Amino acid sequence: MLFNSLRFLQFFLIVTTLYYLTPYRFRWLLLLIASCIFYMALLPVYILILFGIIVIDYTAARFIEGSEAGRRKLYLGVSIALNLGVLFVFKYYNFFVGNVGQFCAAHHLPWHALPYLNIILPLGLSFHTFQAMSYTIEVYRGNQKAERHLGIYALYVMFYPQLVAGPIERPQNLLPQFHSNLPFNYANLLSGLRLMMWGLFKKVVIADRLSGYANPIFEHPTNYHNLQVLMGVLAFSIQIYCDFSGYTDIALGAARCMGFKLMTNFNRPYFATNIQQFWGRWHISLTTWFRDYVYVSLGGNRVNAWRRYLNVFIVFALSGFWHGANWTFLIWGCVHAFCYFLYLPFAGRLKQYNSWFINISGWLITFSVVTLAWVFFRAPDFDTAWLMLKKIFAPDKDFYALVQLDFFKTFSIVISILACLYVAIIEGITDPVLDWFNTRTRYDLAFCCLTLFLILSFGVFKQQTFIYFQF
């Protein structure tokens, strides 16, 4: 079920109303049933995979908590292996089979080809798998008690606002909220609806409008001049931020309307002045997941310099590969790792300076690097990505290629640029979840009226899926 659909609006209104009409002791059941309906709206049979993950980790956590040290590690290992095994089968198996087969053929090695699996990747599998793994890891570390209530634990994994594309929650934050009796709060309802509207604006006015320009360029870059390719890459850079952060805003807003507080997943990442700062602001729930469960486990900053660089590389490589079974995602992660390596030796010195020149230069370099790296993220294969980069940096005599755009595309670009400026202004003067408006009624009313007008006037209502649904 897509957040940018009339069907979801009906679903949200019904579920939120019933939530407050339902007695406290039955609210978990209502939300669990609603979450099942939400997930089954696309591929109903895949809910069995979710149920399997839930039973595995619920049981493993109970055994971990009630066992001695050696057994606890064994149960944790079994839980992680089964979770990653499910992820491997559905997301990486065909990639593995194809690449091993190509390698063996190129080196004339014997290989009994395994059959490809004709299966569709379950929606948001990487997200709820990582969320489930964080639960068992926290129980193992002693930071979280094993949940006794199977239904509430199932809701922790399946909570519909963040089920498909995060944020990836930690049990310490979400589980206690499911056990709390959250009364109706008018301020939460208003701020939640405001945040949902803001996310919808970023999705339908900016992201979906820019996709009409960016998608053809990434699919057929040979048909476009270098300036058009550059504009297509810039368009995707804005598109993916507004698409993903728009989803997150709707998720946070929907949860807040019922009194739940989810973690902030974006904090104006394109305002970052260095690559380290960017990753502290972009997809925060995934970044902190890899930091806490991979980087720290590998030794973190407690090791020598070379080992630290290796740990950073592993984290970025895994982060890239987490996004998809394609070498382009791995290259995207490695590009960010390389840029991170270049920044680290100068990090201490740059922090001593706070001049406007350093900040603007840092922002320009960071945004350029991040935008160019998106080429590997979006392109279907390495050859296409490399062709686009060559086109961007190669001289082209037809500098005025953009005038060849038809009226619709030109209009879309103009609207998108103006909408991006609106986003930059609003997110530049407010906090990440727009709470700045809570005590400023006049500004809040003006903001809501203007945003709603822009959605109705310039929104693209084709119910395009969110980019991160594929992960």
N, C-alpha and C positions, 0 to 999 in steps of 0.2 A: 504494500500500500504506500503510495507516494505522498509525501508531505504537501506537495504542490498540486493536490487534486481535491475536487469537491467531495469525493468519497471520504478522504481523510478528515475534512472539515466536519462532516456529519459524524464520523467515528469519534473524533475528539470531543465534540459537544455532548454526545450521548455518554461517553465514558466519564468525562469530567463531572457531568451532572449526577450520574449514578454513583460516582465515587463519594460525593458529599451526602447523598441520600442513604448510602449503605452504612449500617452499623460498623463501628471500628473493627470488630473482630472478624468481619467478613470482607474487609476491603482488599486484603491480599488476594483473596480468591477472585474477586471481581477483576483486579488488575492482571492477574495471571491469565484468566480466560480472555480478557481483552487483548493481551499481548499475543496469545496463541492465534486469535482471529487476525490480528494485524500481520503476523508473520505468514500465516497460511493463505493470505490474500493473493500471493504470487505463486509459490510452489508448495502446496499443502504437505506433500509426502516428506519434504525435508525437515519438517518439525520433529520427525523421529530421530534425526541426527542430534538435534538440540536436546531432546529427552535423554539420549544416550550419554552425551557429555555431562548433563546434569547429574545423572545417577552415578557415573564414574567418579566425579569429583566430590559429590556429597559423601559417598561411601569412603573414598580415600581420605578425606579430611577427618572423618570420624575415627578411622583406624590410626591416622597420624597422631591425633590428639591422645589416643588411649594406648600408645605403644612406647617402647623404649627407643633409645637413640638409633640403633642400627635398623630396627624395623621401620621407624619413622622415615628414614631416608629411602628405604626400599619402597614404601607405599607412595612417597612423593615421586620417586622415579617412575613407578608404574603409571601414576596419574599423568605425569608430563608426557611420557612416551605414548600413551593412548591418545591424548589430546593432539600431540604433534602427528601421530599416525593418521588420525582422521584428516587433519589439515593436509598431510602429504598426499593421501590418496585422492582427495578431491581437487587439490590445487597444484600439486607439483609432480604427480606420478607421470603424466604424459610428457611433461618437460624433461623429466629424468630419462624416460625410455627413449625419447627422440634424440637427446644429446649423447647418451651412451652408445646408441646405435650408430650415429654419425661418427663418433670417435673411433669405434671399433672398425667401421668400414674404411675410414681414412688411413688407419694403421694396420689394416689387413689382419685384424684380430678376430678370433672366433666369437660369435655372439648369437645366441638363440633369442631372436627378437620376441619381446613380450608384447602382448596385444595392447593397443590403445583402449582407454576406457571412454566410452561415449556417454559422458555424464556432464551435467551442468554444475558449476560451482554454486553451492548453497549461498544464499544472500547473507553477506556480512559474516562469513564463517571465521575470518581472521580476527574480527573484533570480539565476538562472544567467546571464541576459544582462548584468547589472551585474557579476557576478563575472568574466565573460569580458572585459568592457571594462576592468576594473581591470588585467587582465594586460597588454593591449596598451599601455595608458597608462603603466604602470610600466616596460615595456620601452622605450618612447619616451623616458621621462625618464631612463633609464639606471640605474634602481634595481633592475632585474631583467634577467638574461640570458634571451634567448629559449630556450625549452625545445626541445631536439632530439628528445626521445622523444615521439612523437605519442601513444602509449598513456598515458603518465603525464600529459601535458597534458590528454587527454580525461578522465582520472580526476580531475584538478583541477576540471574543470567539473562532473563527474557524481558526485562522491563522495556516496554515498547518504545518509549521516546529514544532510547539510545541503543536499541537492540541491533540495528542494521549497520550503523556507521559511527558508533561511539557517542560521547567520549567513553574510553575504556575505564570504567570505574574501579575503585578499590573497595574491598569489603568493609573496611573501617568507616568509610563514608556512607555507603548506601544501605547496608544491612541494618544498622541502628535506626535509620529513618523508616524502614518498613515495619519495625517493631513499635514505632511511636504513633500516638494518636494525634495526627496533624489537623487542627481545626481549620475551618474556613477562614481565609484571610483575604480581605478585599484588596489590600495593597499587593499581595502576591499575585492575585488574579490579574490585576491591571498591568503589573510589570511583566508578567508572563505573556499576556496577550500582546503587549508592546514588542517584546523580544521575538515572538513568533512572527509578527508582522514585518519586523526588520529583517528577519531571516528570509521570509518570502520575497521581500523586495530585492535582496541581493541575488536570490535565485532566479526569479522570473524577469526582472528588469535588466540585470547585468549579465549574469552567467549564461542564461539561455539565449539571450540576444547575441552575446559574443560568440557563442558556439556556432551560430550560423555563419560567422566569418572564419573562425579558426578551423573548424572541422574540415572543410574542403581543402584548405592549404596543407594540413597535415596528411590528408589522404592522397592528394595529388600535387606535391610540391613542384614537380616539373612544369606544371601549367602556370606557374606564377614567377614574377620577377623578385629580385632579392629584397626590395623594399616591402613588397607585399608579404613575403615570407617573414620578414622581421616583424611586421605589424601583426601577422598571424600568431607568432610566438608571444608577443606582448599581450595580445588578446587572450591567449590561453592562460598566461600567467595571472591575469586578473580574473578570468573565468574560474579557474580552479579554486582560487581563494574565496570568491563570492559563492561558489557552488558548495564547497565543503563547510565554510564557516556559516553559510546560510542554513545548511542542514543542522549544524550544531546549535545555532540560535533557536531554531524551531524546537529542537529536542529539549534544550534547557528551558525554553518558555513553556512548553507543554507540561514538563515535569513541575515547574514552579507553580503553575496554575493549581496543582493539587498539593502544593506545599513542599515538594521535594527539591532539594538543591543538588544539582550535578556540578561536577568540576568544570572550570573554564578551560576550553580547549584551544582558544586563539586569543592573542593579546596584541593586536596590531602588528603582525609579523613583518609587513612590508615597510614599517617604520624603523626596522632594525638597522643599526649602523655597523654591524659586523656579523659574521656567519654564526658565531657562538650565540649571539643575542637572538638571531633569527630562529635557531632551534630551541631557544627557551620560550619562544612565542608561537611557534607553528606546531599544530597537532600535539599539544602539550601532554595529553594523556598517553600517547604512544612514546614520545620522547622520554618521559619520566619512567615509563614501563621498562624500556630498554636500559635506562640508567640504573634503576633499582634492582632489576633482576638479571641483567647481563653484565653491564659495565662494572657494577660493584662486586658481583660474584667473580669476575675475572681479576679483581684486585684494585680496580678503580685508580685512584690517585696514590695508592699506597705502594706502588711499585716504581721501578726506575723509569727514566724518561722513554727509553725505547719500548719497554713493555706497555707503557701508558699509550704511546702512539699506536701500538698494535691493538690494544683494547678499543681505542677510538675507531680504528679502521673496522674491526669486527662488528662493532655496534652499527656503524653506518652501512656496512655491507648487508648485514641482516635486516636492517630497516628498509633498505632498497628492495631486497628479495621478499620481504614481508608483503610488499605491495603487489607482487605478481610474479608468475613463473615465466619470466622473460629476461634475457640478458640485458635489455635496455634498462630495466629497473635496477639491476645490480650495478650497472655503469653509473646510473644516476646517483646511487648511494656512494659509490667510490669517488665521484666528482666532488660531492660535498665533503667527504673525508679529506681529500687532497686540499681543498680550500681551507678546511679547518686546520690542517697541518701548517699551511702557510700563515695562518693568522696567529696561532698559539705563541710563536717566539716573540711577537710584537704586542701581545695582549697587555702585558704589564705596563709597557711604555705608553701605549695609546690611552690607557685608562687614566694616566696622569694628566692628559691634556683634555680640555673640554671646549675647544674653540669651535666656532661655527664652521670653519673650513674643514677641520678634521671630521666633524659630524656629517656634513654634507657629502664630503668625499667618501666617507665610510658607507653612508647610505647608498650613494650612487653605485659604488663598486659592489656592495652586497646585493642590491636589487638586480643589477646586471648579471651577476654570477648566478643567482637563483633563477632568474628568468631564462637564461641560456641553458641551464641544467634541465629545465622543464622539457626541453626538446627531447631528451632521452626518455623522460617519463611518459610523454604523450605519443611519441612516434611508434608505429607498429613494429618496427625492427631497426637494427643498427644502421643499415644502408640508408634508410629514409632519414634517420636522424643526422647522419653524416652529410647527406646531400643538402639538408636544410641549413646546417651550420656553414657549409661551403658557400651556399647561396647568400647567406647573411654577410659573410666577410669578403665575398668576391665582388669586384667592381662590376657595375651594371650601367650601361649607357642610358638606359631608359629610366632616369631618376624619377620621372613623373608618372610612374606606373599606377599610382593610386588613383589618378583621375579616371582610370578605366573602370573603376568600380561602378556598378549600377546604383541607381538612386536608393534602392532599399538598403543595400549594404552600407552606403555612405550615411544614410539616416541612422542606421543601427549603430554605427561607430560613434557618431556625434552624440546620440542619446546615451550610449554606454560611457563615453568620456565624461559627460555631465553628471551621470549617476555615480561614477567613480569619485568625482570631486565631492559629491554630496556625502558619500561613504567616508571619504578621508576627513571631511570637516566634522561629521558627527562622531566618528570613532576617535578622532584626534582630540576632541574636547570632553569626551565622556569616558567612563570606565568601560571595561570589555563587555559588560552585560547591561549597559544603558541605565544603570541605577542612578545616574546623575539626574535623571528627569523626575525621580520620585518626589522630590520636595520643590519642584519648579513647575507648577501646574500650567501656567501660561505657555511655557516653552514646550511642555509635554503635549499639550493640545495641538499646538502649531506643528510639532514634529509628526504626530500621528496623522493629522489631516493631510499634510503635504505628502507623507509617505504613502498613505492609502490612495491619494489622487494619482501619484506616479505609478503605483501598481496597476490601477485600473486603466490608466491611459497608455502606458508603455509596456506592460507586462506581456510576456510570451506564454500563453496558456496552452501549450501543447503537451503538458505533463511529461516533460523530459526527465529521465531518471537522473539521480545524483551520481556524480563521477565515482565517489568512493563506495557506492553500492557493489562495485565489481570486486572489492577486496574483502 
